Amino acid sequence: MNDTKNSIARVEEIFSIPYDTSRWDYSQFTNPYEFQWKVGITPFSNWQFVVGVWATYFVTIVSLKYIMSFRAPFSMRYITAIHNLFLCIVSAVMCGYAIIDVIRRYQEHGIGECFCTSDSSLAKGRISYVTYIYYLSKFDELFDTVILVLKKKSIIFLHWYHHAIVILMVWSWLEDSIMYASIGMIANTLVHVFMYYYYFSASLGRSVWFKKYITTGQIVQFTISFILAIPYLYFHFTNNCQLGFVSFVFSMVCNGSFLILFIRFYKKAYKSGAGTKRKEM
């Protein structure tokens, strides 16, 4: 009996991903002007937490899909509406503050510091705080998938892949102190304002004229990220920026994969003349 317990404990030890939450400073939520990302101190910043969320996400989706195979779909009308309206409003707020803070950073430090920096002391305050809130919003977006499963809607590879990997991408922005992230966040949150408004309206049975342009906006967004990579690389090498390059490379790889997948989705969904109601992001 003891041998069995010891074996179980050993298996749990091998597959567990322990991390210390006792040092999390929850006051960072209420002090945006003094905010500075610190792994292990900033709540939910531990890389182990991200891995744990991934594991929970995939296990939950697989389990729910199995359970739902034996029952009728849930309506989820008002829950879906509230979820999408919340993300629409949060995206609008993040977009607005990010624009204000990027303009302020340009006025105080110049255009180069809007792309990259060598001074980690400048990678703090509200501009980093908004990126942190953006990071947290990516966990909330995982409920997109849960809602789809409970409604017995199909989930394409693009959907769950994008939702999962973007968490790590934004984590790398904060960890690597890349200022270029704020510009990318502006583009993404702007698209999300329209995207989540569309899903809010659709959940209530309303039609929105710009539905097909949402995917176009996503494709444009990722294309712009490669165009803006040119000034980033210029300032990185001419200003000898010491921070952000690793996360920049990782983001470009992710954006490249997103761009390919979104173009394929667009061709399949619209060029073939077949409409879709699936949620892409």
SULHU-V265809 format. One record per residue. N is the residue number from 0. RES is the residue in one letter. PSI is psi in whole degrees, -180 to 180 (NA if undefined). NEAR is the number of other C-alpha atoms within 12 Angstrom. Layout:
N	RES	PSI	NEAR
N	RES	PSI	NEAR
//
This chain:
0	M	-45	7
1	N	-37	8
2	D	-39	9
3	T	-45	10
4	K	-41	11
5	N	-38	12
6	S	-43	13
7	I	-44	15
8	A	-38	14
9	R	-43	13
10	V	-45	13
11	E	-37	13
12	E	-40	12
13	I	-44	11
14	F	-5	14
15	S	155	16
16	I	81	19
17	P	147	16
18	Y	153	21
19	D	119	19
20	T	-3	19
21	S	-22	13
22	R	0	17
23	W	132	20
24	D	97	22
25	Y	-10	18
26	S	-16	16
27	Q	-23	27
28	F	-29	25
29	T	6	14
30	N	69	18
31	P	-30	22
32	Y	-17	19
33	E	10	19
34	F	136	30
35	Q	124	33
36	W	126	40
37	K	115	28
38	V	130	26
39	G	-21	22
40	I	-48	22
41	T	128	33
42	P	136	29
43	F	20	35
44	S	-16	37
45	N	135	29
46	W	-29	28
47	Q	-32	22
48	F	-42	28
49	V	-46	31
50	V	-41	24
51	G	-40	25
52	V	-42	28
53	W	-50	26
54	A	-45	18
55	T	-42	20
56	Y	-52	28
57	F	-40	23
58	V	-42	15
59	T	-45	23
60	I	-46	27
61	V	-43	20
62	S	-45	17
63	L	-39	25
64	K	-39	26
65	Y	-46	15
66	I	-43	17
67	M	-18	22
68	S	-15	16
69	F	3	12
70	R	169	14
71	A	154	14
72	P	151	20
73	F	152	18
74	S	-52	18
75	M	24	22
76	R	-55	22
77	Y	-32	19
78	I	-44	23
79	T	-43	33
80	A	-46	26
81	I	-43	23
82	H	-48	29
83	N	-36	37
84	L	-41	28
85	F	-47	23
86	L	-31	39
87	C	-48	30
88	I	-45	24
89	V	-41	30
90	S	-41	37
91	A	-42	29
92	V	-46	25
93	M	-41	39
94	C	-46	33
95	G	-48	24
96	Y	-37	29
97	A	-42	37
98	I	-47	28
99	I	-44	20
100	D	-34	31
101	V	-42	34
102	I	-43	21
103	R	-40	18
104	R	-39	30
105	Y	-44	20
106	Q	-35	14
107	E	-32	14
108	H	-9	19
109	G	165	17
110	I	-33	24
111	G	-37	28
112	E	-8	40
113	C	-12	37
114	F	-44	40
115	C	162	43
116	T	156	35
117	S	-5	26
118	D	103	20
119	S	-21	24
120	S	-19	15
121	L	-14	26
122	A	57	38
123	K	-178	31
124	G	-163	26
125	R	-32	31
126	I	-36	42
127	S	-32	46
128	Y	-42	33
129	V	-39	44
130	T	-36	48
131	Y	-44	41
132	I	-38	39
133	Y	-42	38
134	Y	-47	39
135	L	-35	31
136	S	-25	33
137	K	-26	35
138	F	-40	31
139	D	-35	26
140	E	-18	36
141	L	-24	35
142	F	-16	31
143	D	-46	38
144	T	-41	38
145	V	-44	36
146	I	-43	36
147	L	-41	35
148	V	-44	34
149	L	-24	32
150	K	1	27
151	K	42	25
152	K	153	25
153	S	147	23
154	I	115	28
155	I	162	23
156	F	-44	22
157	L	-40	28
158	H	-61	28
159	W	-31	31
160	Y	-47	25
161	H	-46	32
162	H	-38	35
163	A	-50	34
164	I	-28	32
165	V	-26	37
166	I	-48	37
167	L	-37	33
168	M	-47	35
169	V	-35	43
170	W	-42	42
171	S	-33	36
172	W	-48	40
173	L	-42	42
174	E	-34	34
175	D	0	35
176	S	48	41
177	I	120	45
178	M	-26	47
179	Y	-23	48
180	A	-35	47
181	S	-36	42
182	I	-43	41
183	G	-36	41
184	M	-37	43
185	I	-47	33
186	A	-44	31
187	N	-43	39
188	T	-33	40
189	L	-46	32
190	V	-39	33
191	H	-29	39
192	V	-49	30
193	F	-39	34
194	M	-49	36
195	Y	-25	36
196	Y	-40	35
197	Y	-47	33
198	Y	-33	39
199	F	-48	33
200	S	-43	26
201	A	-37	25
202	S	-22	28
203	L	7	21
204	G	15	14
205	R	151	14
206	S	146	16
207	V	129	20
208	W	-25	14
209	F	18	18
210	K	-52	30
211	K	-19	27
212	Y	-11	20
213	I	-48	30
214	T	-38	35
215	T	-42	26
216	G	-37	27
217	Q	-40	35
218	I	-43	31
219	V	-41	25
220	Q	-48	31
221	F	-32	33
222	T	-43	25
223	I	-34	23
224	S	-34	34
225	F	-34	25
226	I	-44	17
227	L	-12	23
228	A	-25	27
229	I	-54	17
230	P	-31	22
231	Y	-50	35
232	L	-37	25
233	Y	-52	19
234	F	-31	28
235	H	-44	29
236	F	-37	20
237	T	-33	16
238	N	1	21
239	N	49	19
240	C	132	28
241	Q	-11	23
242	L	145	32
243	G	-12	38
244	F	-38	31
245	V	-47	22
246	S	-30	29
247	F	-48	36
248	V	-45	23
249	F	-42	24
250	S	-39	34
251	M	-38	31
252	V	-46	21
253	C	-47	29
254	N	-34	33
255	G	-43	22
256	S	-39	23
257	F	-43	34
258	L	-45	29
259	I	-46	21
260	L	-39	26
261	F	-36	34
262	I	-44	27
263	R	-42	22
264	F	-43	30
265	Y	-45	30
266	K	-41	20
267	K	-39	16
268	A	-35	23
269	Y	-41	21
270	K	-28	14
271	S	-6	12
272	G	4	11
273	A	123	14
274	G	168	15
275	T	149	22
276	K	13	20
277	R	151	31
278	K	125	40
279	E	-29	38
280	M	NA	39
//
